[in-house]
Amino acid sequence: MKKKLFILTTLIISVYAMTACGKGKTEAPAAPQEAVQEAAKETEAAQEAAEETVKETVEATEPENLLGDFVGDMDLSGSWDDEVSKRASMDVTKNEDGSYDITVHWGGSATETAIWTIHGNYDPEAGMLSYDDGSYSIHTVDDKGNETISGEEKTSGAFMKEGDKLRWQDSKNAEQGLFSKTTE
């Protein structure tokens, strides 16, 4: 009997303790449905913005975008000036077959100019026009206006795309040129 009384007392105390603990406790009210939907929309918009940023970052770092300034199509025809020496100019004509005729004038002095005559094809995959049979000569004008041509040689070199500019390297010229287009 004592055992039954002990179990019954323990049971009553336990029920009383659970009831007493629960009375002081309040639950948070449920959020209105509109607030839940608005929060879901904001989360979705933030996720889409993050995905777009990741996509743009990946596209910007893809190899073809990194190399975009150095490869791809480029129309070389027109007049160009050298930004480095400020003494060179270049005239480029595009032929019907897609090849180019290029004449570079590099002023050595008021009376002397080095002239290169170059023919070649621009390769968009390499981003360059290379040549092995350019011709080089020095044109000197005397005080009477008479022109003499000397130093005729064959040269080799390349024009390399750098954005909308062309870097020029030639076997006869130790200086590189960086040409910007002045007219089409």
Secondary structure, DSSP 8 states (H G I E B T S, - for coil): -HHHHHHHHHHHHHHHHHHHHHHT--------HHHHHHHHHHHHHHHHHHHHHHHHHHHHTSHHHHTTTTSS-----EEEEETTTSSEEEEEEE-TTS-EEEEEEEESSSSEEEEEEEEE-EETTTTEEEEEEEEEEEEEE-TTS-EEEEEEEEEEEEEEEETTEEEEEETTEEEEEEEEEEE-
